[in-house]
Amino acid sequence: MSSGIYAIYSALQSRTQALDTAANNLANVGAHGFRAQRDYFRALMDAADTQGQPEASQVGRAVNNYNLLGGNRLDTTQGQIETTGNPLDLALQGNGYFGIKTAQGIRYTRDGGFQRSENGTLVTQHGDAVLNQSGAPITLPSGQIHVAENGMISVSGPQGSAIVGQVGVFDFGPGELTNQGTNLFAAAEGVTPKTGAAVVRQGALEGSNEDAIHGTMELILVQRQTEMMQKALSIFNSFDKTAGEDLGRI
């Protein structure tokens, strides 16, 4: 079998995986705080697969020059901040995530569309408690709410103004977060978050960092590449079929 068919197989597999990534990114261009995933590639057979000898076999020599999709990396590029005027809408400018307590455990998000629950707790649109830097829920008394750039919350009422808490901002290194849905992330096992340096913007929300134009162009490009690989594979298969039939007659 020609080594060319290995190249096409690996390219088709990587393009198929990349197609799923591009489609997911495009589907979430309207999700607040969404972080797009970006593809990265690796050798089909690395040294670990051949006990330190990537040239150990004919197959290894044939395919190790071609790449497969190694996985996805989180794109931490800042999304556009949109003013809403809602005092409980918070956006992060810079590196960091809000911490929230869900039924599955503590999760992290850039979606700052918060609200005050009936018992006064600051929660997400899904009712999950927003955490302070110590990992505890934040309680808001009635009154006019002001959130400073460092996340400090003060509430003004008839008796004056008082600080009632501070929104926690947590930061992570590359690869320390795992995707848990549209805009939720979980810390990798054993990882302790650091205090984030992001500035908190009150009355605003951060949009997705994937724009519709780029996402559409990326999806079309990957679709065309996938189609090309499918056609090329079909051609190589026809070559092998012809060779197999003709060689038998010689």
MIDOSE-1310 file (N, C-alpha, C; in nm, 2 decimals, decimal comma, always signed):
residues 250
mssg	+0,08/-0,12/+0,00/+0,00/+0,00/+0,00/+0,09/+0,12/+0,00; +0,06/+0,22/-0,08/+0,14/+0,34/-0,09/+0,13/+0,42/+0,04; +0,25/+0,49/+0,07/+0,25/+0,57/+0,19/+0,15/+0,69/+0,17; +0,12/+0,72/+0,05/+0,03/+0,83/+0,03/-0,11/+0,81/+0,09
iyai	-0,15/+0,69/+0,10/-0,28/+0,66/+0,15/-0,28/+0,68/+0,30; -0,16/+0,66/+0,37/-0,15/+0,69/+0,51/-0,17/+0,84/+0,53; -0,11/+0,92/+0,45/-0,12/+1,07/+0,46/-0,26/+1,11/+0,45; -0,33/+1,05/+0,35/-0,47/+1,10/+0,33/-0,56/+1,05/+0,45
ysal	-0,54/+0,93/+0,50/-0,61/+0,88/+0,61/-0,60/+0,97/+0,73; -0,47/+1,01/+0,76/-0,44/+1,09/+0,88/-0,50/+1,23/+0,86; -0,49/+1,29/+0,73/-0,54/+1,42/+0,70/-0,70/+1,42/+0,71; -0,76/+1,31/+0,66/-0,91/+1,30/+0,67/-0,95/+1,30/+0,81
qsrt	-0,88/+1,22/+0,90/-0,92/+1,21/+1,04/-0,91/+1,34/+1,11; -0,80/+1,41/+1,08/-0,77/+1,54/+1,15/-0,88/+1,64/+1,11; -0,91/+1,64/+0,98/-1,01/+1,74/+0,93/-1,15/+1,71/+0,98; -1,18/+1,58/+1,00/-1,31/+1,55/+1,05/-1,32/+1,60/+1,19
qald	-1,22/+1,58/+1,27/-1,22/+1,63/+1,41/-1,22/+1,78/+1,41; -1,15/+1,84/+1,33/-1,14/+1,99/+1,32/-1,28/+2,04/+1,28; -1,35/+1,97/+1,20/-1,49/+2,01/+1,16/-1,58/+2,02/+1,28; -1,57/+1,92/+1,36/-1,65/+1,93/+1,49/-1,62/+2,05/+1,57
taan	-1,49/+2,08/+1,58/-1,45/+2,19/+1,66/-1,50/+2,32/+1,61; -1,48/+2,34/+1,47/-1,53/+2,46/+1,41/-1,68/+2,48/+1,42; -1,75/+2,37/+1,41/-1,90/+2,38/+1,42/-1,94/+2,42/+1,56; -1,87/+2,36/+1,66/-1,91/+2,40/+1,80/-1,87/+2,55/+1,83
nlan	-1,76/+2,59/+1,77/-1,72/+2,73/+1,79/-1,83/+2,83/+1,73; -1,87/+2,79/+1,61/-1,97/+2,88/+1,54/-2,10/+2,88/+1,61; -2,14/+2,76/+1,66/-2,27/+2,75/+1,73/-2,28/+2,83/+1,86; -2,16/+2,87/+1,91/-2,16/+2,94/+2,04/-2,11/+3,09/+2,03
vgah	-2,13/+3,15/+1,91/-2,08/+3,29/+1,89/-2,17/+3,38/+1,97; -2,29/+3,34/+2,01/-2,38/+3,43/+2,09/-2,37/+3,40/+2,24; -2,29/+3,31/+2,28/-2,29/+3,27/+2,42/-2,19/+3,36/+2,50; -2,24/+3,42/+2,61/-2,16/+3,51/+2,69/-2,04/+3,44/+2,75
gfra	-1,93/+3,49/+2,74/-1,81/+3,44/+2,81/-1,76/+3,31/+2,74; -1,81/+3,28/+2,62/-1,76/+3,15/+2,55/-1,62/+3,16/+2,51; -1,54/+3,06/+2,53/-1,40/+3,05/+2,49/-1,39/+2,94/+2,38; -1,35/+2,99/+2,27/-1,34/+2,90/+2,15/-1,22/+2,80/+2,17
qrdy	-1,24/+2,68/+2,11/-1,13/+2,58/+2,11/-1,05/+2,59/+1,98; -0,92/+2,58/+1,99/-0,84/+2,58/+1,87/-0,76/+2,45/+1,86; -0,75/+2,40/+1,74/-0,69/+2,27/+1,71/-0,53/+2,28/+1,72; -0,47/+2,17/+1,77/-0,33/+2,15/+1,76/-0,30/+2,01/+1,71
fral	-0,18/+2,00/+1,65/-0,15/+1,87/+1,58/-0,03/+1,80/+1,64; -0,02/+1,67/+1,62/+0,09/+1,59/+1,67/+0,13/+1,49/+1,56; +0,24/+1,43/+1,58/+0,28/+1,32/+1,49/+0,19/+1,20/+1,51; +0,16/+1,13/+1,41/+0,07/+1,01/+1,42/+0,13/+0,91/+1,51
mdaa	+0,26/+0,88/+1,50/+0,33/+0,79/+1,59/+0,45/+0,87/+1,65; +0,45/+0,89/+1,78/+0,56/+0,95/+1,84/+0,66/+0,85/+1,90; +0,76/+0,90/+1,96/+0,87/+0,81/+2,01/+0,81/+0,71/+2,11; +0,72/+0,75/+2,19/+0,66/+0,67/+2,29/+0,59/+0,55/+2,24
dtqg	+0,54/+0,56/+2,11/+0,46/+0,45/+2,05/+0,56/+0,34/+2,00; +0,68/+0,37/+1,98/+0,78/+0,28/+1,93/+0,90/+0,26/+2,02; +0,88/+0,28/+2,15/+0,98/+0,26/+2,25/+1,10/+0,34/+2,22; +1,09/+0,47/+2,18/+1,20/+0,55/+2,15/+1,26/+0,53/+2,01
qpea	+1,20/+0,45/+1,93/+1,25/+0,43/+1,79/+1,14/+0,45/+1,69; +1,11/+0,58/+1,66/+1,01/+0,61/+1,56/+1,03/+0,55/+1,42; +1,15/+0,51/+1,39/+1,18/+0,45/+1,26/+1,18/+0,30/+1,27; +1,12/+0,25/+1,37/+1,14/+0,10/+1,40/+1,06/+0,02/+1,30
sqvg	+0,96/+0,07/+1,24/+0,88/-0,02/+1,14/+0,86/+0,06/+1,01; +0,82/-0,01/+0,91/+0,79/+0,05/+0,78/+0,67/+0,14/+0,79; +0,57/+0,09/+0,87/+0,45/+0,17/+0,89/+0,48/+0,30/+0,97; +0,57/+0,29/+1,07/+0,61/+0,40/+1,15/+0,68/+0,50/+1,06
ravn	+0,77/+0,46/+0,97/+0,84/+0,55/+0,88/+0,74/+0,61/+0,78; +0,64/+0,54/+0,74/+0,55/+0,59/+0,64/+0,46/+0,70/+0,70; +0,41/+0,68/+0,82/+0,31/+0,77/+0,87/+0,36/+0,87/+0,97; +0,48/+0,86/+1,02/+0,52/+0,95/+1,12/+0,55/+1,09/+1,06
nynl	+0,56/+1,10/+0,93/+0,58/+1,23/+0,87/+0,45/+1,31/+0,85; +0,34/+1,25/+0,89/+0,21/+1,31/+0,88/+0,15/+1,34/+1,01; +0,06/+1,43/+1,02/+0,00/+1,48/+1,15/-0,14/+1,44/+1,17; -0,18/+1,42/+1,29/-0,31/+1,40/+1,34/-0,35/+1,51/+1,43
lggn	-0,48/+1,54/+1,44/-0,52/+1,64/+1,54/-0,49/+1,59/+1,68; -0,41/+1,66/+1,75/-0,37/+1,62/+1,89/-0,47/+1,65/+1,99; -0,56/+1,75/+1,96/-0,66/+1,78/+2,05/-0,70/+1,93/+2,04; -0,76/+1,99/+2,14/-0,80/+2,13/+2,14/-0,74/+2,20/+2,25
rldt	-0,70/+2,33/+2,23/-0,66/+2,41/+2,33/-0,75/+2,53/+2,35; -0,77/+2,58/+2,47/-0,86/+2,68/+2,50/-0,80/+2,82/+2,45; -0,88/+2,89/+2,37/-0,84/+3,02/+2,32/-0,88/+3,12/+2,43; -0,78/+3,18/+2,50/-0,81/+3,27/+2,61/-0,81/+3,42/+2,56
tqgq	-0,83/+3,44/+2,43/-0,84/+3,58/+2,38/-0,96/+3,65/+2,44; -0,94/+3,78/+2,47/-1,05/+3,85/+2,53/-1,17/+3,87/+2,43; -1,29/+3,84/+2,48/-1,41/+3,87/+2,40/-1,45/+4,01/+2,41; -1,54/+4,06/+2,32/-1,58/+4,20/+2,33/-1,67/+4,22/+2,45
iett	-1,65/+4,33/+2,52/-1,73/+4,37/+2,63/-1,85/+4,46/+2,59; -1,97/+4,42/+2,62/-2,09/+4,49/+2,58/-2,16/+4,55/+2,70; -2,19/+4,68/+2,70/-2,25/+4,74/+2,81/-2,40/+4,70/+2,81; -2,45/+4,67/+2,93/-2,59/+4,63/+2,94/-2,67/+4,72/+3,04
gnpl	-2,60/+4,79/+3,13/-2,66/+4,87/+3,23/-2,72/+4,80/+3,35; -2,72/+4,67/+3,34/-2,77/+4,59/+3,46/-2,66/+4,59/+3,57; -2,68/+4,64/+3,69/-2,58/+4,64/+3,79/-2,52/+4,51/+3,83; -2,60/+4,40/+3,80/-2,55/+4,26/+3,84/-2,49/+4,19/+3,72
dlal	-2,48/+4,26/+3,61/-2,40/+4,20/+3,50/-2,25/+4,24/+3,51; -2,16/+4,14/+3,52/-2,02/+4,17/+3,54/-1,94/+4,11/+3,43; -1,84/+4,18/+3,38/-1,75/+4,13/+3,28/-1,61/+4,14/+3,33; -1,53/+4,04/+3,28/-1,39/+4,04/+3,32/-1,30/+4,09/+3,21
qgng	-1,22/+4,18/+3,23/-1,12/+4,23/+3,13/-0,98/+4,19/+3,18; -0,93/+4,09/+3,11/-0,80/+4,04/+3,15/-0,82/+3,89/+3,18; -0,71/+3,83/+3,24/-0,71/+3,69/+3,27/-0,78/+3,66/+3,40; -0,87/+3,56/+3,40/-0,94/+3,52/+3,52/-1,08/+3,47/+3,49
yfgi	-1,14/+3,40/+3,59/-1,27/+3,34/+3,58/-1,35/+3,36/+3,71; -1,48/+3,37/+3,70/-1,57/+3,37/+3,81/-1,58/+3,23/+3,86; -1,59/+3,21/+3,99/-1,61/+3,08/+4,05/-1,76/+3,06/+4,09; -1,82/+2,95/+4,06/-1,96/+2,93/+4,09/-1,97/+2,78/+4,15
ktaq	-2,07/+2,77/+4,24/-2,09/+2,64/+4,30/-2,21/+2,57/+4,23; -2,18/+2,46/+4,16/-2,29/+2,39/+4,09/-2,32/+2,26/+4,16; -2,42/+2,19/+4,12/-2,45/+2,06/+4,17/-2,33/+1,96/+4,15; -2,25/+1,98/+4,05/-2,14/+1,89/+4,01/-2,01/+1,94/+4,08
giry	-2,01/+2,04/+4,16/-1,89/+2,09/+4,22/-1,86/+2,24/+4,18; -1,75/+2,29/+4,21/-1,71/+2,42/+4,18/-1,67/+2,43/+4,03; -1,72/+2,52/+3,96/-1,69/+2,54/+3,82/-1,65/+2,69/+3,80; -1,59/+2,72/+3,68/-1,54/+2,85/+3,65/-1,60/+2,90/+3,52
trdg	-1,62/+3,03/+3,51/-1,69/+3,08/+3,39/-1,65/+3,22/+3,37; -1,66/+3,27/+3,24/-1,65/+3,41/+3,21/-1,78/+3,48/+3,19; -1,89/+3,40/+3,20/-2,02/+3,45/+3,19/-2,07/+3,52/+3,32; -2,07/+3,65/+3,32/-2,11/+3,72/+3,44/-2,25/+3,77/+3,45
gfqr	-2,34/+3,70/+3,38/-2,48/+3,74/+3,39/-2,54/+3,70/+3,52; -2,53/+3,77/+3,62/-2,57/+3,73/+3,76/-2,70/+3,80/+3,80; -2,76/+3,75/+3,91/-2,88/+3,80/+3,96/-2,89/+3,77/+4,11; -2,98/+3,84/+4,18/-3,00/+3,82/+4,32/-3,11/+3,73/+4,34
seng	-3,09/+3,62/+4,42/-3,19/+3,52/+4,44/-3,29/+3,57/+4,55; -3,39/+3,50/+4,58/-3,49/+3,54/+4,67/-3,43/+3,55/+4,82; -3,33/+3,47/+4,85/-3,27/+3,48/+4,98/-3,15/+3,57/+4,98; -3,13/+3,65/+4,87/-3,03/+3,75/+4,87/-2,89/+3,70/+4,82
tlvt	-2,88/+3,57/+4,78/-2,75/+3,52/+4,73/-2,73/+3,56/+4,59; -2,61/+3,60/+4,56/-2,57/+3,63/+4,42/-2,55/+3,50/+4,34; -2,63/+3,48/+4,24/-2,63/+3,36/+4,16/-2,63/+3,38/+4,01; -2,60/+3,27/+3,94/-2,60/+3,28/+3,79/-2,75/+3,27/+3,75
qhgd	-2,76/+3,27/+3,61/-2,90/+3,26/+3,56/-2,96/+3,12/+3,58; -2,87/+3,02/+3,62/-2,92/+2,89/+3,65/-2,93/+2,86/+3,79; -2,91/+2,97/+3,88/-2,93/+2,95/+4,02/-2,81/+2,91/+4,10; -2,69/+2,90/+4,03/-2,57/+2,85/+4,10/-2,51/+2,97/+4,17
avln	-2,46/+2,95/+4,30/-2,41/+3,06/+4,38/-2,27/+3,10/+4,32; -2,26/+3,24/+4,32/-2,13/+3,30/+4,28/-2,04/+3,30/+4,40; -1,91/+3,27/+4,39/-1,83/+3,26/+4,51/-1,73/+3,38/+4,52; -1,70/+3,40/+4,65/-1,59/+3,50/+4,68/-1,46/+3,44/+4,67
qsga	-1,35/+3,51/+4,69/-1,22/+3,46/+4,68/-1,19/+3,34/+4,77; -1,26/+3,33/+4,88/-1,24/+3,22/+4,98/-1,33/+3,10/+4,94; -1,41/+3,11/+4,83/-1,49/+3,00/+4,79/-1,63/+2,99/+4,86; -1,67/+3,10/+4,92/-1,80/+3,11/+4,99/-1,90/+3,19/+4,91
pitl	-2,03/+3,16/+4,92/-2,14/+3,23/+4,85/-2,14/+3,38/+4,90; -2,19/+3,47/+4,82/-2,20/+3,61/+4,85/-2,35/+3,65/+4,87; -2,37/+3,71/+4,98/-2,51/+3,75/+5,02/-2,52/+3,90/+5,00; -2,63/+3,95/+4,92/-2,65/+4,09/+4,89/-2,77/+4,14/+4,97
psgq	-2,76/+4,23/+5,06/-2,88/+4,29/+5,12/-2,95/+4,39/+5,02; -3,06/+4,43/+5,05/-3,14/+4,52/+4,96/-3,07/+4,66/+4,95; -3,07/+4,72/+4,84/-3,01/+4,85/+4,82/-2,95/+4,86/+4,68; -2,88/+4,97/+4,66/-2,82/+5,00/+4,54/-2,68/+4,94/+4,54
ihva	-2,65/+4,85/+4,44/-2,53/+4,77/+4,43/-2,42/+4,84/+4,35; -2,30/+4,85/+4,40/-2,19/+4,90/+4,33/-2,07/+4,80/+4,33; -2,02/+4,76/+4,22/-1,90/+4,67/+4,22/-1,78/+4,74/+4,16; -1,68/+4,74/+4,24/-1,55/+4,81/+4,21/-1,47/+4,72/+4,11
engm	-1,37/+4,78/+4,05/-1,29/+4,70/+3,95/-1,21/+4,58/+4,01; -1,19/+4,58/+4,14/-1,13/+4,47/+4,21/-1,23/+4,36/+4,26; -1,36/+4,39/+4,22/-1,47/+4,29/+4,26/-1,53/+4,32/+4,39; -1,49/+4,42/+4,46/-1,54/+4,46/+4,59/-1,69/+4,51/+4,57
isvs	-1,78/+4,45/+4,65/-1,92/+4,49/+4,64/-1,96/+4,58/+4,76; -2,02/+4,69/+4,73/-2,08/+4,77/+4,83/-2,23/+4,80/+4,80; -2,31/+4,81/+4,90/-2,45/+4,83/+4,89/-2,49/+4,95/+4,96; -2,56/+5,04/+4,89/-2,61/+5,17/+4,95/-2,76/+5,16/+4,99
gpqg	-2,79/+5,20/+5,11/-2,93/+5,19/+5,15/-2,96/+5,32/+5,24; -3,07/+5,32/+5,30/-3,11/+5,43/+5,39/-3,01/+5,46/+5,50; -2,95/+5,36/+5,55/-2,85/+5,37/+5,66/-2,71/+5,40/+5,61; -2,69/+5,42/+5,48/-2,56/+5,44/+5,43/-2,51/+5,33/+5,34
saiv	-2,38/+5,34/+5,31/-2,31/+5,24/+5,23/-2,22/+5,15/+5,31; -2,22/+5,02/+5,27/-2,14/+4,92/+5,34/-2,09/+4,82/+5,24; -1,96/+4,77/+5,26/-1,90/+4,66/+5,18/-1,96/+4,53/+5,23; -2,01/+4,45/+5,14/-2,08/+4,32/+5,18/-2,00/+4,20/+5,12
gqvg	-1,90/+4,22/+5,04/-1,83/+4,11/+4,99/-1,74/+4,14/+4,87; -1,68/+4,04/+4,82/-1,59/+4,06/+4,70/-1,61/+3,94/+4,61; -1,64/+3,97/+4,48/-1,65/+3,87/+4,38/-1,51/+3,80/+4,36; -1,51/+3,67/+4,37/-1,38/+3,60/+4,35/-1,34/+3,60/+4,20
vfdf	-1,22/+3,62/+4,17/-1,16/+3,61/+4,03/-1,05/+3,51/+4,04; -1,06/+3,40/+3,97/-0,96/+3,30/+3,98/-0,89/+3,28/+3,84; -0,76/+3,24/+3,85/-0,68/+3,23/+3,72/-0,62/+3,09/+3,72; -0,59/+3,05/+3,60/-0,53/+2,92/+3,58/-0,42/+2,92/+3,47
gpge	-0,33/+2,83/+3,48/-0,22/+2,82/+3,38/-0,27/+2,74/+3,26; -0,19/+2,73/+3,15/-0,23/+2,66/+3,03/-0,26/+2,51/+3,06; -0,37/+2,46/+3,02/-0,40/+2,32/+3,04/-0,46/+2,28/+3,17; -0,48/+2,38/+3,26/-0,53/+2,35/+3,39/-0,68/+2,36/+3,41
ltnq	-0,75/+2,39/+3,30/-0,90/+2,39/+3,29/-0,94/+2,29/+3,19; -1,05/+2,22/+3,23/-1,12/+2,13/+3,13/-1,26/+2,18/+3,10; -1,29/+2,16/+2,97/-1,42/+2,21/+2,93/-1,54/+2,13/+2,99; -1,64/+2,20/+3,04/-1,75/+2,13/+3,10/-1,88/+2,17/+3,04
gtnl	-1,88/+2,23/+2,92/-2,00/+2,28/+2,86/-1,98/+2,40/+2,78; -2,08/+2,48/+2,75/-2,07/+2,59/+2,66/-1,97/+2,70/+2,72; -1,99/+2,73/+2,85/-1,90/+2,83/+2,90/-1,86/+2,80/+3,05; -1,86/+2,67/+3,08/-1,82/+2,63/+3,21/-1,69/+2,55/+3,20
faaa	-1,61/+2,56/+3,31/-1,48/+2,49/+3,31/-1,46/+2,43/+3,45; -1,38/+2,32/+3,46/-1,35/+2,26/+3,59/-1,20/+2,26/+3,60; -1,15/+2,28/+3,72/-1,00/+2,28/+3,74/-0,96/+2,13/+3,73; -0,84/+2,11/+3,66/-0,79/+1,98/+3,65/-0,75/+1,92/+3,79
egvt	-0,75/+1,79/+3,80/-0,72/+1,73/+3,93/-0,59/+1,78/+3,99; -0,60/+1,82/+4,12/-0,48/+1,87/+4,19/-0,44/+2,01/+4,16; -0,52/+2,08/+4,08/-0,48/+2,22/+4,05/-0,55/+2,32/+4,14; -0,48/+2,41/+4,20/-0,53/+2,51/+4,28/-0,53/+2,64/+4,21
pktg	-0,64/+2,71/+4,20/-0,65/+2,84/+4,12/-0,57/+2,95/+4,19; -0,52/+3,04/+4,11/-0,45/+3,16/+4,16/-0,55/+3,27/+4,16; -0,52/+3,38/+4,23/-0,60/+3,50/+4,23/-0,58/+3,57/+4,09; -0,69/+3,59/+4,02/-0,69/+3,65/+3,89/-0,66/+3,80/+3,90
aavv	-0,60/+3,85/+3,79/-0,57/+3,99/+3,78/-0,67/+4,07/+3,70; -0,77/+4,00/+3,65/-0,87/+4,07/+3,56/-0,94/+4,18/+3,64; -0,98/+4,28/+3,56/-1,06/+4,39/+3,61/-1,20/+4,36/+3,59; -1,28/+4,39/+3,70/-1,43/+4,36/+3,69/-1,50/+4,49/+3,64
rqga	-1,58/+4,47/+3,54/-1,66/+4,58/+3,48/-1,80/+4,56/+3,51; -1,86/+4,65/+3,59/-2,00/+4,64/+3,62/-2,09/+4,69/+3,51; -2,21/+4,63/+3,50/-2,30/+4,67/+3,40/-2,26/+4,64/+3,26; -2,19/+4,52/+3,25/-2,14/+4,48/+3,11/-2,13/+4,33/+3,11
legs	-2,13/+4,27/+2,99/-2,11/+4,13/+2,97/-2,00/+4,11/+2,87; -1,92/+4,01/+2,88/-1,83/+3,97/+2,78/-1,89/+3,88/+2,68; -1,88/+3,91/+2,55/-1,93/+3,82/+2,45/-1,83/+3,71/+2,42; -1,87/+3,62/+2,33/-1,79/+3,51/+2,28/-1,66/+3,56/+2,22
neda	-1,55/+3,49/+2,23/-1,43/+3,54/+2,16/-1,42/+3,47/+2,02; -1,53/+3,41/+1,97/-1,54/+3,36/+1,84/-1,64/+3,45/+1,77; -1,60/+3,52/+1,66/-1,70/+3,60/+1,59/-1,76/+3,52/+1,47; -1,88/+3,56/+1,43/-1,95/+3,48/+1,33/-1,88/+3,48/+1,20
ihgt	-1,81/+3,58/+1,16/-1,74/+3,59/+1,03/-1,63/+3,49/+1,03; -1,54/+3,50/+1,13/-1,43/+3,41/+1,13/-1,47/+3,26/+1,15; -1,57/+3,24/+1,23/-1,62/+3,11/+1,25/-1,68/+3,04/+1,13; -1,75/+3,12/+1,05/-1,81/+3,07/+0,92/-1,71/+3,04/+0,82
meli	-1,61/+3,13/+0,81/-1,50/+3,11/+0,72/-1,42/+2,98/+0,75; -1,39/+2,97/+0,88/-1,32/+2,85/+0,93/-1,40/+2,72/+0,90; -1,53/+2,72/+0,92/-1,61/+2,60/+0,90/-1,61/+2,57/+0,75; -1,63/+2,67/+0,66/-1,63/+2,64/+0,52/-1,49/+2,59/+0,47
lvqr	-1,38/+2,64/+0,53/-1,25/+2,60/+0,49/-1,23/+2,45/+0,53; -1,27/+2,42/+0,65/-1,25/+2,28/+0,70/-1,34/+2,18/+0,62; -1,46/+2,23/+0,59/-1,55/+2,14/+0,51/-1,49/+2,11/+0,37; -1,43/+2,21/+0,31/-1,37/+2,19/+0,17/-1,25/+2,10/+0,18
qtem	-1,17/+2,12/+0,29/-1,05/+2,03/+0,31/-1,09/+1,89/+0,33; -1,20/+1,87/+0,41/-1,25/+1,73/+0,43/-1,30/+1,67/+0,30; -1,37/+1,75/+0,22/-1,42/+1,69/+0,09/-1,30/+1,66/+0,00; -1,20/+1,74/+0,00/-1,08/+1,71/-0,08/-1,01/+1,58/-0,04
mqka	-1,00/+1,56/+0,09/-0,94/+1,44/+0,15/-1,02/+1,31/+0,11; -1,16/+1,33/+0,12/-1,24/+1,22/+0,08/-1,23/+1,18/-0,07; -1,22/+1,28/-0,15/-1,20/+1,25/-0,30/-1,06/+1,19/-0,32; -0,96/+1,24/-0,25/-0,83/+1,18/-0,27/-0,82/+1,04/-0,23
lsif	-0,89/+1,01/-0,11/-0,89/+0,87/-0,06/-0,96/+0,78/-0,16; -1,07/+0,83/-0,22/-1,14/+0,75/-0,32/-1,05/+0,72/-0,44; -0,97/+0,82/-0,48/-0,88/+0,80/-0,60/-0,78/+0,69/-0,56; -0,72/+0,70/-0,44/-0,62/+0,60/-0,40/-0,68/+0,46/-0,39
nsfd	-0,80/+0,45/-0,34/-0,87/+0,32/-0,33/-0,89/+0,26/-0,47; -0,93/+0,35/-0,57/-0,95/+0,30/-0,71/-0,82/+0,25/-0,77; -0,70/+0,32/-0,73/-0,57/+0,27/-0,78/-0,54/+0,14/-0,72; -0,56/+0,12/-0,59/-0,53/-0,01/-0,53/-0,62/-0,12/-0,59
ktag	-0,75/-0,09/-0,61/-0,84/-0,19/-0,67/-0,79/-0,23/-0,81; -0,75/-0,13/-0,89/-0,71/-0,16/-1,03/-0,58/-0,24/-1,02; -0,49/-0,20/-0,93/-0,36/-0,28/-0,92/-0,38/-0,42/-0,88; -0,47/-0,44/-0,79/-0,50/-0,57/-0,74/-0,56/-0,66/-0,84
edlg	-0,65/-0,61/-0,93/-0,71/-0,69/-1,03/-0,62/-0,72/-1,14; -0,54/-0,61/-1,18/-0,45/-0,63/-1,30/-0,33/-0,72/-1,26; -0,27/-0,71/-1,14/-0,16/-0,79/-1,10/-0,19/-0,94/-1,10; -0,32/-0,97/-1,07/-0,36/-1,11/-1,07/-0,36/-1,17/-1,21
ri	-0,36/-1,09/-1,31/-0,37/-1,14/-1,45/-0,23/-1,16/-1,51; -0,13/-1,10/-1,44/+0,01/-1,11/-1,49/+0,07/-1,24/-1,45
